[in-house]
């Protein structure tokens, strides 16, 4: 490869890396947890996905006042509570309820369902999730014009992206847990009794004084580390809360 091609390759690589910014996407889904959605909630959710006017199912506009809207059901309340949908103001009649997917709701659809129309991806084209995963690489009209074969590739790709994102959240939990285990090991290892018992023995059977003093000094350094002490305080608070939940103590 000549120097010109090398320069072009590096330039392309740097440009691509700069464009692939997932920070907003990851910040939205940082604490995402799998949602338990029942059949009734799914039915309403699919109506929102397909752009069904929920109010229109009630009957004529003249009878709206006399009938319960779907938005008043407990199923819709649960979807709102799970933050999968949000309510927006009606554009036709005052008081009509309109609903749309939230970013979390869109992520749920992309990850947990296998069938949804291309119009959904166009309708939510400005959502940070689709901007990061899809419209970084395709124009909206391209997706809206999808053939069946092409669209299946897109939906498969989006499900895979969601799967990777869920692993990221699991990774976050594992990293935090590992940091807590490290603190526990440090506290256990650096108790005075363990420093003494783990110190190498001299020929007479006594603990090596120099080793004991060295590790005691390490413990002293740790007690002055403000970040480590703050870490211990957080772990202690979490442990106390967990202890109360399991023992039902005050």
C-alpha positions as CSV (number, residue, x, y, z in Angstrom):
1,X,0.0,0.0,0.0
2,X,1.5,3.4,-1.0
3,X,1.6,6.4,1.2
4,X,-1.3,8.1,-0.4
5,X,-3.6,5.1,0.1
6,X,-2.4,4.8,3.7
7,X,-3.2,8.5,4.4
8,X,-6.7,8.0,2.8
9,X,-7.4,4.9,4.9
10,X,-6.4,6.6,8.1
11,X,-8.4,9.7,7.2
12,X,-11.5,7.5,6.5
13,X,-11.0,5.6,9.7
14,X,-10.8,8.7,11.8
15,X,-13.8,10.3,10.1
16,X,-15.9,7.1,10.6
17,X,-14.8,6.9,14.3
18,X,-15.8,10.5,14.8
19,X,-19.3,10.0,13.3
20,X,-20.1,6.9,15.4
21,X,-21.1,8.7,18.6
22,X,-23.3,6.5,20.8
23,X,-23.1,8.6,23.9
24,X,-26.7,10.0,23.7
25,X,-28.1,6.5,22.9
26,X,-26.2,4.9,25.8
27,X,-27.2,7.6,28.2
28,X,-30.9,7.0,27.4
29,X,-30.6,3.2,27.9
30,X,-28.1,3.3,30.7
31,X,-30.4,1.8,33.3
32,X,-32.9,0.1,31.0
33,X,-34.4,-3.1,32.4
34,X,-36.6,-5.6,30.6
35,X,-40.2,-4.8,30.9
36,X,-42.9,-7.3,31.9
37,X,-45.7,-6.5,29.5
38,X,-49.0,-8.5,29.6
39,X,-51.2,-9.5,26.7
40,X,-53.6,-6.6,27.2
41,X,-50.8,-4.1,27.3
42,X,-49.2,-5.6,24.2
43,X,-52.5,-5.3,22.3
44,X,-52.7,-1.6,23.1
45,X,-49.0,-1.1,22.4
46,X,-49.3,-2.7,18.9
47,X,-52.2,-0.2,18.2
48,X,-49.9,2.6,19.1
49,X,-47.1,1.1,16.9
50,X,-49.5,0.8,13.9
51,X,-50.8,4.3,14.3
52,X,-54.3,3.3,15.3
53,X,-56.4,6.2,16.6
54,X,-57.4,4.8,19.9
55,X,-60.1,7.4,20.4
56,X,-61.6,6.5,17.0
57,X,-62.5,3.0,18.3
58,X,-65.0,4.5,20.7
59,X,-67.5,5.5,18.1
60,X,-68.5,8.8,16.6
61,X,-67.1,12.0,18.0
62,X,-70.5,12.9,19.3
63,X,-70.4,9.9,21.7
64,X,-66.9,10.5,23.1
65,X,-68.2,12.1,26.3
66,X,-70.4,9.1,27.0
67,X,-67.9,6.3,26.6
68,X,-64.6,5.3,28.3
69,X,-61.6,5.9,26.3
70,X,-58.9,3.2,26.0
71,X,-56.5,5.6,27.6
72,X,-58.5,5.2,30.8
73,X,-57.9,1.5,31.1
74,X,-55.5,0.0,33.7
75,X,-53.5,-1.5,30.8
76,X,-52.8,1.9,29.4
77,X,-52.0,3.2,32.9
78,X,-49.4,0.4,33.2
79,X,-47.8,1.2,29.9
80,X,-47.6,4.9,31.0
81,X,-46.1,3.7,34.3
82,X,-43.5,1.6,32.6
83,X,-42.7,4.7,30.5
84,X,-43.2,2.8,27.3
85,X,-45.7,5.3,26.0
86,X,-46.3,8.9,26.7
87,X,-49.5,11.0,26.2
88,X,-49.6,13.9,23.7
89,X,-52.3,16.4,23.2
90,X,-55.0,15.6,20.7
91,X,-55.0,17.6,17.4
92,X,-58.7,17.2,16.5
93,X,-60.9,17.6,19.5
94,X,-60.0,19.0,22.8
95,X,-59.8,16.3,25.4
96,X,-58.9,13.5,23.0
97,X,-56.0,11.4,24.1
98,X,-53.1,10.6,21.7
99,X,-50.2,8.4,22.6
100,X,-46.7,7.8,21.3
101,X,-43.8,5.5,22.0
102,X,-41.1,6.8,24.3
103,X,-37.5,6.0,23.6
104,X,-37.7,3.1,26.0
105,X,-40.9,2.0,24.3
106,X,-39.3,2.1,20.9
107,X,-36.4,0.0,22.3
108,X,-38.8,-2.5,23.7
109,X,-40.5,-2.9,20.3
110,X,-37.2,-3.2,18.5
111,X,-35.9,-5.8,20.9
112,X,-39.0,-7.8,21.9
113,X,-41.1,-7.9,18.7
114,X,-40.4,-9.5,15.4
115,X,-43.0,-7.7,13.3
116,X,-43.5,-3.9,12.9
117,X,-44.1,-1.8,9.8
118,X,-41.4,0.3,8.1
119,X,-43.7,3.3,8.8
120,X,-42.7,2.9,12.5
121,X,-39.1,3.5,11.7
122,X,-40.0,6.6,9.6
123,X,-42.4,8.0,12.2
124,X,-39.7,7.8,15.0
125,X,-36.9,8.8,12.7
126,X,-35.8,11.6,15.0
127,X,-35.7,9.4,18.1
128,X,-32.1,9.1,19.5
129,X,-32.2,5.3,19.3
130,X,-32.9,5.2,15.5
131,X,-30.6,8.2,14.9
132,X,-27.7,6.2,16.5
133,X,-28.5,2.7,15.2
134,X,-30.1,3.3,11.8
135,X,-30.1,6.7,10.4
136,X,-26.4,7.2,10.9
137,X,-26.1,4.8,7.9
138,X,-29.4,5.2,5.9
139,X,-31.7,7.9,4.8
140,X,-35.2,7.8,6.2
141,X,-36.7,7.4,2.7
142,X,-34.5,4.4,2.0
143,X,-36.0,2.5,5.0
144,X,-39.5,3.6,4.1
145,X,-39.0,2.1,0.6
146,X,-37.8,-1.2,1.9
147,X,-38.5,-4.5,0.1
148,X,-39.4,-7.4,2.3
149,X,-36.0,-9.0,2.0
150,X,-34.1,-5.7,2.8
151,X,-36.5,-4.9,5.7
152,X,-35.8,-8.3,7.3
153,X,-32.1,-7.5,7.3
154,X,-32.9,-4.2,9.0
155,X,-35.1,-5.6,11.7
156,X,-32.6,-8.4,12.4
157,X,-29.8,-5.8,12.7
158,X,-31.9,-3.7,15.1
159,X,-32.6,-6.7,17.3
160,X,-29.0,-7.6,17.4
161,X,-28.1,-4.0,18.4
162,X,-30.7,-4.2,21.2
163,X,-29.2,-7.5,22.4
164,X,-25.7,-6.0,22.5
165,X,-27.1,-3.0,24.5
166,X,-28.7,-5.4,27.0
167,X,-25.3,-7.0,27.5
168,X,-23.8,-3.6,28.1
169,X,-26.2,-3.1,31.0
170,X,-25.4,-6.5,32.3
171,X,-21.7,-5.6,32.0
172,X,-22.3,-2.5,34.0
173,X,-23.8,-4.6,36.8
174,X,-20.9,-7.0,36.7
175,X,-18.3,-4.2,36.8
176,X,-20.0,-2.6,39.7
177,X,-20.2,-5.9,41.5
178,X,-16.6,-6.7,40.9
179,X,-15.6,-3.3,42.3
180,X,-17.6,-4.1,45.5
181,X,-16.0,-7.5,45.8
182,X,-12.6,-5.9,45.5
183,X,-13.4,-3.6,48.4
184,X,-14.6,-6.5,50.5
185,X,-11.4,-8.5,49.7
186,X,-9.3,-5.4,50.7
187,X,-11.2,-5.0,54.0
188,X,-10.8,-8.7,54.8
189,X,-7.2,-8.9,53.8
190,X,-6.2,-5.8,55.6
191,X,-7.7,-6.5,59.0
192,X,-5.0,-6.5,61.6
193,X,-5.4,-10.2,62.3
194,X,-5.2,-11.1,58.7
195,X,-2.2,-8.9,58.0
196,X,-0.5,-10.8,60.9
197,X,-1.6,-14.2,59.9
198,X,-0.7,-13.7,56.2
199,X,2.8,-12.4,56.9
200,X,5.6,-14.8,56.1
201,X,7.1,-16.6,59.0
202,X,10.7,-16.4,60.1
203,X,12.8,-19.4,61.0
204,X,11.7,-19.0,64.6
205,X,8.0,-19.2,63.6
206,X,7.3,-15.5,64.3
207,X,5.7,-13.2,61.6
208,X,8.1,-11.2,59.5
209,X,8.1,-7.8,61.2
210,X,9.2,-5.9,58.0
211,X,6.4,-7.5,56.0
212,X,3.8,-6.7,58.7
213,X,4.9,-3.1,58.8
214,X,4.9,-2.8,55.0
215,X,1.3,-4.0,54.7
216,X,0.2,-2.0,57.8
217,X,1.6,1.0,56.0
218,X,-0.5,0.0,52.9
219,X,-3.6,-0.1,55.1
220,X,-2.8,3.4,56.4
221,X,-2.5,4.7,52.9
222,X,-5.9,3.2,52.1
223,X,-7.6,4.8,55.1
224,X,-6.4,8.2,53.7
225,X,-7.7,7.5,50.2
226,X,-10.8,9.7,50.0
227,X,-12.2,7.9,46.9
228,X,-11.8,4.5,48.5
229,X,-13.4,5.5,51.7
230,X,-16.3,7.0,49.7
231,X,-16.6,3.7,47.9
232,X,-16.8,1.9,51.2
233,X,-19.5,4.3,52.5
234,X,-21.6,3.5,49.4
235,X,-21.2,-0.2,49.9
236,X,-22.0,0.0,53.6
237,X,-25.2,2.0,52.8
238,X,-26.3,-0.6,50.2
239,X,-25.6,-3.4,52.5
240,X,-27.6,-1.8,55.3
241,X,-30.6,-1.3,53.0
242,X,-30.4,-4.9,51.8
243,X,-30.1,-6.2,55.3
244,X,-33.2,-4.3,56.3
245,X,-35.2,-5.7,53.3
246,X,-34.2,-9.3,54.1
247,X,-34.6,-9.1,57.8
248,X,-37.5,-6.6,57.8
249,X,-35.7,-4.7,60.5
250,X,-35.8,-0.9,61.1
